[in-house]
């Protein structure tokens, strides 16, 4: 029986900003997260922003390394329902 995987996407940054720099992963692969937990820190031209989990689960995969430019809508990480 395989676990359900859900791709979690980079949110819109608002104010016409389409991309941000991934500064740091707060939650790592294998970590269990709950809705609202901080997953990563990103930085736009305007501010540093926390990306939070939209649902609970275990992080199965990260799709970008710190220092990567993320575009709104890109897959950021994969979550396994646990």
C-alpha positions in Angstrom: 0.0 0.0 0.0 1.5 3.3 -1.0 1.0 6.5 0.9 -0.7 9.5 -0.8 1.7 12.2 -2.0 0.6 15.8 -2.4 2.6 18.4 -4.2 2.6 21.7 -2.3 3.2 24.8 -4.4 4.9 28.1 -3.9 2.2 30.6 -2.9 1.6 33.9 -4.6 3.7 36.6 -3.1 1.3 39.4 -3.9 2.0 43.0 -4.9 2.8 41.8 -8.5 5.8 39.8 -7.3 6.2 36.6 -9.2 9.3 35.2 -7.6 11.3 34.9 -4.4 14.6 33.6 -3.1 14.5 30.4 -1.0 16.6 31.5 2.0 16.1 28.5 4.4 14.2 25.3 4.9 12.8 25.2 8.4 11.3 21.7 8.0 13.4 19.0 6.5 12.7 15.8 4.6 11.1 13.2 7.0 9.8 15.9 9.4 6.1 15.7 10.4 4.3 19.1 10.0 0.9 20.3 11.0 -1.2 22.9 9.2 0.3 26.4 10.0 3.8 25.1 10.7 6.6 27.1 9.1 8.2 25.1 6.2 10.6 27.6 4.6 11.7 31.2 4.6 11.7 33.1 1.4 12.8 36.7 0.5 11.2 39.0 -2.1 12.3 42.5 -3.0 10.0 43.7 -0.3 10.3 41.4 2.6 11.3 38.1 4.2 8.3 35.8 4.4 7.5 32.4 6.0 5.8 29.7 3.9 3.6 27.6 6.1 2.1 24.2 5.7 -1.4 24.1 4.2 -2.1 20.7 5.7 -0.5 18.1 7.9 1.7 15.3 6.9 5.4 14.3 6.5 7.7 16.0 4.1 8.8 13.4 1.5 10.8 15.6 -0.8 12.0 19.2 -1.2 12.1 20.4 -4.8 14.6 23.3 -4.4 17.8 24.0 -2.5 18.3 27.1 -0.4 19.6 29.9 -2.7 17.1 28.9 -5.5 14.8 31.5 -7.1 11.2 30.2 -6.7 8.4 31.2 -9.0 4.8 31.5 -7.7 3.0 28.2 -8.5 6.2 26.0 -8.7 6.1 22.8 -6.7 8.0 23.6 -3.5 7.8 20.2 -1.6 6.0 16.9 -1.6 3.9 15.9 1.4 3.0 12.4 2.4 -0.3 12.0 4.2 0.6 10.3 7.5 
